[in-house]
C-alpha cells in the first residue's frame, strides 16, 4: 500500500503553484473573468487564469466578498435561456436540443472555476477560495448558491477514485507530521513527543487520504489503536505509561480520532471510504482483528441537556450514561436525523451504537461538550450496508440492547413538556 501510494503521488505530483508572477494587468477583475470565460485558446486562458488567482491571493476580505458577489450575480444562470432550452428539448428531444439545455442549465461560473483549475497547483488554491466563501458568505443566499457550484465540482474532482490512502508514521516527512499536529481536531496533540506516542508504537496506526493535485495536504486522517477489547475511556488509548501491545495479539481496532483537514472541502465526504478502507486493510494485515469500533466524542450532549433544562451535577455516572444514550437514540433534527454530528456521520456510514461510557474523557473539552461521556460505534463489516440502508431510508438508529435499556431509563426521569393549549384534544 505504501509503495503504490507513493508511486501515485510521484506520478501526479504538482508542487509548483502559479509559476512566476505575471506582469500586472490594469483591468478590473471582472474584465479578467469575462476574458477567461470567453477564451478559446488554452494558452491565453491559462495566462488569464493565473492572473486571476494571483490577484485573488492579494485580496482583502472585502475584495474577496466583492469577487464572490460578481460570480454569483454576473455569471449566474440565465432563466429565460434555460426555459427556452427546456421548451425546445421538450418539443424535440434530440442530441442537439439536449446539448443546448445542458449548456443553459450550467452557470458560466462553473466553467470559469474549471478553467481556473487548469493552472498548475490551482486545486489547493480553489479549496482555499471555497473556505473563504464559506467564511464570508454564509448569510447571503446568492453566495450559498455559488457554493453549490463549488461543491458540485469538488465532488467530481475529489471522488474516491482520485484519492490515495497513505499511512502516516513517525518516519513520515516532517512537513506532513506538522500538519497532523495542526489538523488534529478531537484530541489535541500537544508536543512532538505526544505525536510520537501516537505514531511510533507497533500497536498504533494512522492513515490519511491525499489527492494527487495536493500531495502535501492531508484531506482527512484517522488514528487507530490496536487493542484487546473495546476501550471505555480515552485514557486507555492515550495513557503515557501504557504498555505497547504486539499487533498480532490485538483483537480490536479502535478508531479514536478522525479529523477533516480542509475547511474548503466541508460537505465533501471522505470519512465513509476512509474507515471502510482502513478496516479492510487492517483485517488483511492482522487476521486476529475481529472488532472494529470507534471511541467517539458526543459534542452536542451538554448543549442539548442545557436547552432541555436537564440538570446533571457531575456526580452520577450512571445517569450521565443513560442521558447520553437517550440523546444519541432520540434527539433528532427536523429532517429526522440525529442532532449529534458525530452520530450522523457514523450511523450514516452503517455503524451501530455499541456502548456509552461516562467519565471517558475528562479533558476540559470533553467535560464542556459531553460531560465526559463517550460512545463506541461498531462497524460490523458484514452488515454496514444493511445498517446504512435502514438509517438512510427511515432514520433508524441501530443500537445494542444495553444502549436501548440505558436510553429507556433516562426517558423516565426527563422533564415532561407541557402540552400546547391550542392543540386539539386527542
Buried (B, 14 or more C-beta within 10 A) or exposed (E): BEEEBEEBBEEBEBEEBBEEEEEEBEEEBBEBBBBBBEBEEEEEBBBBBBBBBBBBEEBEEEEBBEBBBBBBEEBBBEEEBBEBBBEBBEEEEEEEBBEBBEEBEBBBBBBBBBBBBEBBBBBBBBBBBBBBBBEBBEEBEEBBBBBEBBBEBBEEBBEEEBBBBBBBBBEBEEEBBEBBBEBBEBBEBEEEEBBBBBBEBEBBBBBBBBBBBBBEBBBBBBBBBBBEEBBBBBBBBBEEEBEEBEBEEBBBBBBBBBBBBBEBBEEBBBBBBBBBBBBEBBBEEBEEBEBBBBBBBBBBBBBBBEEBEBEBEEEEBEBBBBBBBBBBBBBEEEEEBBBBEBBBBBBBBBBBBBBBBBBBBEBEEBBEBBBBBBBBBBBBEEBBEEBBEBBEEEBEBBBBEBBBEBBEBBEEEBEEEEEEEEEEEE
